[in-house]
Amino acid sequence: MDEDTDVGPQARQELLDELHEQVVASVDAGATVVTGGEPLDRDGAFYPPTVLADVPAGSPTHSEELFGPVAAVYEVDDEDAAVERANDTEFGLGASIWTEDRERGERVARRVEAGCVYVNQLTKSDPRVPFGGVKESGYGRELSEIGMKEFVNRKTVWIE
């Protein structure tokens, strides 16, 4: 609730440790740390917003889900290559597309294989809209009316 807060902690220390191991292994494999990359020197499981570039295929940042403030930045030649790169994963929880052209953002968002795609917004959970992934990131939805219906058993009774 502190107005000066700019980054929150991981839920547990072991989650921070796992995230940091993924970052270190990616850097050891050739990724470049643009910013962040080391746990914050303070009490609690605080990991700074981290950006990695030049992420090699097969490294944890490239091939695993990272649950923490770590972003991989890839340089591609065009929109088709960007969509191909985004979809070249077994995961599909959320995606974020940033563009000055909202129509282009919507067009690209429809091609990205993820349960939630945000244009000019960070991926987030909002109780007003369904949230959930595709592929190995889950199935079904939580939140909103649609999400609530995922947790009920509907019954059909047919009488003639």
C-alpha positions, -999 to +999 in steps of 0.1 A: +000+000+000+031+022+001+029+048-027+067+047-031+066+010-040+079+003-075+083-035-074+067-061-053+082-094-041+079-129-054+054-150-035+082-171-019+120-171-018+122-204-037+103-188-066+129-160-067+157-185-066+142-205-095+137-173-115+172-162-109+186-196-119+167-193-152+182-159-158+217-170-149+214-201-171+202-180-200+231-155-196+255-184-194+241-196-227+247-162-243+218-139-234+227-103-227+214-085-196+200-051-206+188-042-171+183-061-138+194-097-135+203-098-099+180-102-068+176-069-050+198-064-019+170-061+007+148-082+029+123-103+011+121-121-023+125-090-045+137-095-081+141-064-102+124-059-136+149-076-159+153-074-197+174-099-216+184-096-253+202-120-276+184-149-259+196-181-275+173-210-285+171-237-258+180-214-229+155-212-201+143-177-210+136-189-245+120-223-237+105-221-202+078-201-185+094-175-163+071-163-134+086-130-125+095-097-140+118-109-167+113-100-204+131-114-234+135-090-263+139-104-298+148-085-330+129-098-360+127-086-396+089-081-400+055-087-386+052-122-399+086-131-382+073-115-350+042-136-350+062-168-359+086-161-330+058-154-306+040-186-315+072-208-315+066-220-279+047-247-262+033-221-238+006-195-243-006-177-212-004-141-222+012-117-247+016-080-250+019-062-283+032-026-284+025-004-314+014+031-324-010+015-350-039+001-331-054-016-361-021-034-367-019-043-330-054-059-332-044-078-364-012-091-349-031-100-316-055-122-335-026-142-349-007-147-316-015-180-299-021-170-263-050-171-239-048-133-233-033-108-257-031-071-248-023-043-272-004-014-256-009-029-221+009-053-199-005-088-196-026-087-165-054-104-146-086-083-143-117-097-126-139-083-153-125-104-181-117-141-185-081-151-178-063-183-188-038-198-212-036-222-241-012-249-251+009-260-220-002-229-201-035-244-193-070-246-205-103-230-194-107-196-179-110-180-145-125-146-136-156-129-151-189-147-157-172-170-182-146-180-156-172-186-129-190-210-152-157-230-154-161-240-118-197-252-118-212-285-129-241-280-152-267-307-153-289-316-182-322-332-174-342-344-204-377-356-199-401-368-226 
